[in-house]
Amino acid sequence: MQESHFDRKKEFVALLSAHRDSLYRFCLHVIWDKNSAEDVLQEAILSAYKNFGHFQPGTNFKAWMFSFLINKIFDSNKRFKKEFQQVNSSQGLDIVEHLEKEEAYISILENPSVFFERMDARIKSALLALKPTERMVFLLRSVEGFTYKEIAQFLDLPIGTVMSHLSRSRARLRELLVDYARETGFVR
């Protein structure tokens, strides 16, 4: 029994190691704070490990892990929203605006991942301007390469809604980045 548990643990670690960077990168790009992203990722990994007995060998481990990560991101957002409401009502501050314009952006500049390191600040700003679900769908599809069906399962949305979110995010990014695209020669 002990050896079986040990083998299962090794299997989990081996499967996880192939996708850890991708999981972290996605989490960081959705949460925008390195420490929070690390905490959420650790919670997701722990939760997945506890449920590893339910994982079907031979199926898509990356997609399975992303479902745990997305659930933990939603939990984190709910906690943040609750904390925001408590602080906002007691202090009368527009904390969301402050986080979006100051801390989140500074955090990206101080702790950029390889993906964002190579991006112009205007692209980073445009991604921040997307609604959270649109940004999540865009990153899952365009950066991580998940199918519409997988994204729909992760987010518990109909495939058509996923496609709509992706379409809106792409349209919004085109709108926000048209001048940048002209300046850099992507369009004339």
C-alpha positions as CSV (number, residue, x, y, z in Angstrom):
1,M,0.0,0.0,0.0
2,Q,2.8,2.5,0.9
3,E,4.7,1.7,-2.3
4,S,1.5,2.3,-4.3
5,H,1.0,5.7,-2.6
6,F,4.6,6.6,-3.3
7,D,4.3,5.5,-7.0
8,R,1.1,7.6,-7.3
9,K,2.9,10.6,-5.8
10,K,5.8,10.2,-8.3
11,E,3.3,9.9,-11.2
12,F,1.6,13.1,-10.1
13,V,4.9,15.0,-9.7
14,A,6.1,13.8,-13.1
15,L,2.8,14.8,-14.8
16,L,2.8,18.2,-13.1
17,S,6.4,19.1,-13.9
18,A,5.6,19.1,-17.6
19,H,2.9,21.7,-17.1
20,R,3.9,23.7,-14.1
21,D,5.3,26.7,-16.1
22,S,2.2,26.9,-18.2
23,L,-0.1,26.8,-15.1
24,Y,1.9,29.5,-13.4
25,R,2.1,31.7,-16.5
26,F,-1.7,31.5,-16.9
27,C,-2.4,32.1,-13.3
28,L,-0.1,35.1,-13.2
29,H,-1.7,36.6,-16.3
30,V,-5.2,36.3,-14.8
31,I,-4.4,37.4,-11.3
32,W,-1.6,39.9,-12.0
33,D,0.1,39.6,-8.7
34,K,3.1,37.2,-8.3
35,N,2.5,36.3,-4.6
36,S,-1.3,35.8,-5.1
37,A,-0.6,33.7,-8.3
38,E,1.8,31.5,-6.4
39,D,-0.6,31.0,-3.6
40,V,-3.5,30.2,-5.9
41,L,-1.3,27.8,-7.9
42,Q,-0.2,26.0,-4.7
43,E,-3.9,25.6,-3.6
44,A,-4.8,24.2,-7.0
45,I,-1.9,21.7,-7.0
46,L,-2.8,20.6,-3.4
47,S,-6.4,20.2,-4.4
48,A,-5.5,18.2,-7.5
49,Y,-3.1,16.0,-5.6
50,K,-5.8,15.2,-3.1
51,N,-8.1,14.2,-6.0
52,F,-5.5,12.5,-8.0
53,G,-7.2,9.2,-7.4
54,H,-10.0,10.4,-9.7
55,F,-7.7,11.3,-12.5
56,Q,-8.1,8.9,-15.5
57,P,-4.7,7.8,-16.7
58,G,-4.3,8.4,-20.4
59,T,-6.5,11.5,-20.4
60,N,-5.4,15.1,-20.7
61,F,-3.6,15.9,-17.4
62,K,-3.0,19.5,-18.4
63,A,-6.7,20.1,-19.0
64,W,-7.5,18.3,-15.7
65,M,-5.0,20.6,-13.8
66,F,-6.3,23.7,-15.5
67,S,-9.8,22.9,-14.2
68,F,-8.5,22.9,-10.6
69,L,-6.5,26.1,-11.3
70,I,-9.5,27.9,-12.7
71,N,-11.7,26.9,-9.8
72,K,-9.0,28.3,-7.4
73,I,-8.7,31.5,-9.4
74,F,-12.5,32.0,-9.1
75,D,-12.3,31.3,-5.3
76,S,-9.5,33.8,-5.1
77,N,-11.5,36.4,-7.0
78,K,-14.5,35.9,-4.7
79,R,-12.3,36.4,-1.7
80,F,-10.8,39.5,-3.3
81,K,-14.2,40.9,-4.1
82,K,-15.4,40.3,-0.5
83,E,-12.3,42.0,0.9
84,F,-12.7,44.9,-1.6
85,Q,-16.3,45.4,-0.5
86,Q,-15.3,45.5,3.2
87,V,-12.4,47.9,2.6
88,N,-14.2,50.0,0.1
89,S,-17.2,50.5,2.3
90,S,-15.1,51.3,5.4
91,Q,-12.7,53.7,3.6
92,G,-14.6,55.0,0.6
93,L,-11.7,54.3,-1.7
94,D,-11.8,53.2,-5.3
95,I,-9.5,50.3,-4.7
96,V,-10.3,48.5,-8.0
97,E,-9.2,51.5,-10.0
98,H,-6.0,51.8,-7.9
99,L,-5.2,48.1,-8.3
100,E,-5.8,48.1,-12.0
101,K,-3.8,51.3,-12.7
102,E,-1.1,51.0,-10.1
103,E,-0.3,47.8,-8.3
104,A,-1.3,45.3,-10.9
105,Y,0.7,47.1,-13.6
106,I,3.7,47.6,-11.4
107,S,3.6,44.0,-10.4
108,I,3.8,42.9,-14.0
109,L,6.8,45.2,-14.6
110,E,8.6,44.0,-11.5
111,N,7.9,40.3,-12.0
112,P,7.3,39.7,-15.7
113,S,7.0,36.2,-17.0
114,V,8.8,35.4,-20.3
115,F,5.5,35.9,-22.2
116,F,4.9,39.5,-20.9
117,E,8.6,40.3,-20.8
118,R,8.6,40.4,-24.6
119,M,5.5,42.6,-24.9
120,D,5.2,46.3,-25.2
121,A,3.6,48.1,-22.3
122,R,0.6,49.0,-24.6
123,I,-0.1,45.3,-25.2
124,K,0.0,44.6,-21.4
125,S,-2.4,47.5,-20.8
126,A,-4.7,46.3,-23.5
127,L,-4.9,42.8,-21.9
128,L,-5.6,44.5,-18.5
129,A,-8.5,46.4,-20.1
130,L,-10.3,43.2,-21.0
131,K,-13.0,41.9,-18.7
132,P,-11.6,39.0,-16.5
133,T,-13.6,36.3,-18.2
134,E,-12.7,37.6,-21.7
135,R,-9.0,37.8,-20.7
136,M,-9.2,34.2,-19.3
137,V,-10.8,32.9,-22.5
138,F,-8.3,34.7,-24.6
139,L,-5.3,33.4,-22.7
140,L,-6.6,29.9,-22.5
141,R,-7.2,29.8,-26.3
142,S,-4.5,32.0,-27.7
143,V,-1.6,31.3,-25.3
144,E,-2.4,27.9,-23.9
145,G,-4.0,26.5,-27.0
146,F,-7.0,24.8,-25.4
147,T,-10.0,24.0,-27.5
148,Y,-13.3,25.7,-27.2
149,K,-14.8,22.6,-25.7
150,E,-12.0,22.4,-23.0
151,I,-12.4,26.1,-22.2
152,A,-16.2,25.6,-21.9
153,Q,-15.7,22.8,-19.5
154,F,-13.1,24.7,-17.4
155,L,-15.4,27.8,-17.1
156,D,-18.7,25.9,-17.1
157,L,-20.0,27.9,-20.0
158,P,-21.6,26.9,-23.3
159,I,-19.2,26.7,-26.2
160,G,-21.1,29.5,-27.9
161,T,-20.5,31.8,-24.9
162,V,-16.8,30.9,-25.0
163,M,-16.6,31.8,-28.7
164,S,-18.4,35.1,-28.0
165,H,-16.0,36.0,-25.2
166,L,-13.1,35.2,-27.5
167,S,-14.5,37.2,-30.3
168,R,-15.2,40.2,-28.0
169,S,-11.7,40.0,-26.5
170,R,-10.1,39.9,-29.9
171,A,-12.2,42.8,-31.2
172,R,-11.4,44.8,-28.1
173,L,-7.7,44.1,-28.4
174,R,-7.8,45.1,-32.1
175,E,-9.5,48.3,-31.1
176,L,-7.0,49.1,-28.4
177,L,-4.0,48.1,-30.4
178,V,-4.7,49.6,-33.8
179,D,-2.3,52.5,-33.4
180,Y,0.3,50.2,-32.0
181,A,-0.1,47.9,-34.9
182,R,0.3,50.8,-37.4
183,E,3.4,52.2,-35.6
184,T,5.1,48.8,-35.5
185,G,4.2,47.9,-39.1
186,F,1.8,45.1,-38.4
187,V,-0.9,47.0,-40.4
188,R,-0.6,50.0,-42.8
